[in-house]
């Protein structure tokens, strides 16, 4: 039951309606004798279904693999970026409080900015202007530190190295986050799925109940396969999203 509840109720309801609709269409076609027109073509339709089903499986597996790889890469860069910023706060403890406080505040402000606006902006494909400025301000704060001795100079050099690492992770995260499945590939996967379902209406099942159940199950599988593909395509919107918990922890615990 818990696994079913992962899928939004609206999506489940749409899936059930599609299953019922497809089964009803098949039953009507069967009752009017539509299947008799293809009684001698069962093997040909079955072979065509097998060919198109294999093609669909390969393309769908490839698309899911690529999208899941991007999804995981975004999660990985989030953890790395937040980790670098935690190191920035930790290494800044070698500075005087008056020098260190502006940097810690800048890190917390950036982390809050990411939580408050960046996830929504990335989900909509918008520019991340606010957090770009906050990040630049944080880097400037580290750059403008004026070390008073060799010890503080060494700390600042290390802070700048960490800041560069965080900048690289942020750039990589934003670059990956902007990627989406090509519309032509999504269209191809969708048309292939629709073709499979369309051919099932022509398949001459002799048993009405078996035919209706087969069409309903195929509709369910194809619909939820499409749902998974499109949902994972945007890591910041939908059912399965990347978490901003690393930045939330950073904003709460950076001291």
Secondary structure by P-SEA (a helix, b strand, c coil): ccccccccaaaaaaaaaaaaaaaaaaaaaaaaccccccccaaaaaaaaaaaaaaaaaaaaaaaaaaaaaaaaaaaaaaaaaaaaaaaaaaacccccccccaaaaaaaaaaaaaaaccaaaaaaacccaaaaaaaaaaaaaaaaacccccaaaaaaaaaaaaaaaaaaaaaaaaaaaaaccccaaaaaaaaaaaaaaaaaaaacccccaaaaaaaaaaaaaaaaaaaaaaaaacccccccbbbbaaaaaaaaaccc
